[in-house]
Amino acid sequence: MSTAAVADKRPSTLRGASLPSWSPWAIAAGSIAVAIGIGTAAGLHSHVQWGVIAAIVFILATYGIAARVEGRRQAKDRIATALVWVAFLLAVIPLVSLVWVTVKRGVKVLDIYFLTHSMGVVADSQPGGGIYHAILGSLEQVGLATLIGAPIGVLTAVYLVEYGRGRLAKAVTFFVDVMTGIPSIVAGLFILSLMLIFEMQPFGFAGSLALAILMMPVVVRSTEEMLKLVPNELREASLALGVPKWRTILKVVLPTSLGGITTGVMLAIARIAGETAPVLLLVFGNRFINANPFEGAQASLPLYIYQQYGAGGDAAYDRAWAASLTLIAFVMILNLVARGIARWKAPR
């Protein structure tokens, strides 16, 4: 046998020892078993405590085993990966728990009757009633807020990215940052002060104005980031052909970033759909169906949930959980629509 053939059969010494691909799962299973044992021996009955113990054992065990087999340098990489997974689980587990509890308690009264009837003359302590009036109010209030806030937000972002220079652009950016962090109750109080000045009664459109104030900075920020992602070469090519700047923005810049802009608008809608404080101040709530947002008090899903849960009683609690499930489903549908539009309109 030649020397070259013998060399080919020798194991490579350039590659160090490494853990198998299934080792993280084995370490995780062992950590859970150890956490259950420690929790049972210590008399800990909370699953949260067991989870914290399992996370700590998982991180320590990952580092110890990897350092022994692969060396400390690779162990540091594995412990960083373990920390990422632990952080991911810490974020996902409460979300899954929330959705599970909402679905479990919300399906008790959630049916066609519940979705197509209002509370009417049904008392909060009595079974029956529905959320049709709240769904109608939320759709009208959020829809009007979107018609007001989305165009203003997009145009403001276009100004900041394409035209904004000097003190005015800095001032607009500063106020957008301030508006992003204002509590929702402040927007409601601002519109309420105007209503008191003009001696106006609660009505749905007043809530839409407050929601539009909360929506605009979110749309501005998301649209601004999407417009910045458009390559300058596209703008320069259009301008080099003699196309005016406004037409370049309309025909080149906006279509290129349309998917991201739509996603930002949808996320802003999802954000304002769950606001309760402005609606409580300005819309006031209504047990009956009011399809006119410009006259008289209206209901909305967040306000309905707040009022039903505050009323107390098993029947009211069941309606509050069912309305919460409906609101979560509404927000989830908006997010799915946003993802679909973003994928459909993404540049090829």
Secondary structure as GFF3:
##gff-version 3
##sequence-region A 1 348
A	DSSP	alpha_helix	3	9	.	.	.	ID=ss1
A	DSSP	alpha_helix	23	42	.	.	.	ID=ss2
A	DSSP	alpha_helix	47	69	.	.	.	ID=ss3
A	DSSP	alpha_helix	72	106	.	.	.	ID=ss4
A	DSSP	alpha_helix	112	116	.	.	.	ID=ss5
A	DSSP	alpha_helix	132	158	.	.	.	ID=ss6
A	DSSP	pi_helix	159	163	.	.	.	ID=ss7
A	DSSP	alpha_helix	166	180	.	.	.	ID=ss8
A	DSSP	alpha_helix	184	197	.	.	.	ID=ss9
A	DSSP	alpha_helix	204	228	.	.	.	ID=ss10
A	DSSP	alpha_helix	232	240	.	.	.	ID=ss11
A	DSSP	alpha_helix	245	248	.	.	.	ID=ss12
A	DSSP	pi_helix	249	253	.	.	.	ID=ss13
A	DSSP	alpha_helix	254	256	.	.	.	ID=ss14
A	DSSP	alpha_helix	258	273	.	.	.	ID=ss15
A	DSSP	alpha_helix	277	282	.	.	.	ID=ss16
A	DSSP	alpha_helix	301	311	.	.	.	ID=ss17
A	DSSP	alpha_helix	314	345	.	.	.	ID=ss18
###
